[in-house]
Amino acid sequence: MKKIEVLSLTHEEMSNFLPDLPKYRTDQIFEWLHRRNAATFEKMENLPKTLRYELSEMFFIPKISVEEQWFNQNDKTEKYLNKINNDVFVESVLMRYKHGNTICISTQAGCRMGCKFCATAESGFHRNLTAGEYLMQVYHNPDIKNIVLMGCGEPLDNLAATLRFVELITHPKGKNISQRNITISTCGLVPQIYELAEHKLQITLAISLHAPTDEIRETIMPIAKTHPLPELIQACRHYADKTNRRLTFEYALIHGLNDSVQHAKLLAKLLKGLLCHINLIPINKARSGFSHTPRRETEKFAAILQEKNTPVTIRRSLGGDINAACGQLRARQILRNN
């Protein structure tokens, strides 16, 4: 019999697989997996040995190992190249803030979206991660307050696992992290945005926008040809109306491409009346051909948005000297293996 990955099972599903167990035993198993981070069933010391053996015959716990670890002395950011189940490489980044630690995790090994500024696109797509493999990236790091699904992969291209992850990580018998402390990023998969809206989660949805017009957006994001801006913005308005949650628009400033005064005015017009916030990002030099916008011009861009009553912040750049942008370490490891 093929073993089942237990970490991806909901509490209810686990009970269904083990119908003869009393509820308190199921609770103990769930707690060992999601609070006490047991790597094996043998470590579940308050369970009878016969039960531990039965569990090991039915289920497996996904394994994660750190192949590389980088540490930034200045901002204390840590980046991990993780190997999952001896199968795929993914990346996660731990960021330390005064308000608590944030972990940025991957949702796919690789990515299908092909965004030109993203190093993950260079190494292609291997497979979706399971919800349990999402969780392992979080459980590897203690004292996590906030979670960002913005590493390798497109979370809404793996929506079933993403939704399951949210259910598991927020479960009161598990880590019990608030939905409001979870951010899910997407390059703009319109049908999935509508589907996500139906769940009325209290997460933050972040849209990778990066351009105020389709003409510009299509040059750096292939998804723009499938879902043009009017269609995407309509979906975002529906999402905000349905959930009453403010959206975040990620906007990477690329010098000479999307960072002029006119671009700022077009961006403000595009998002007028939408419950949202713009996060301006200094472009990472993961790929050649793009250069970041100077700080003075970045501040001018932000000032124009503020004048148009569009909430905006400039993201503090973290982990610059440790290849902290998603996909860089993974791409290098794949090149080594080839």
Order of alpha helices (4+ residues) and beta strands (2+ residues): beta-alpha-alpha-alpha-beta-beta-beta-beta-beta-beta-beta-alpha-beta-alpha-beta-alpha-beta-alpha-alpha-alpha-beta-alpha-beta-alpha-beta-alpha
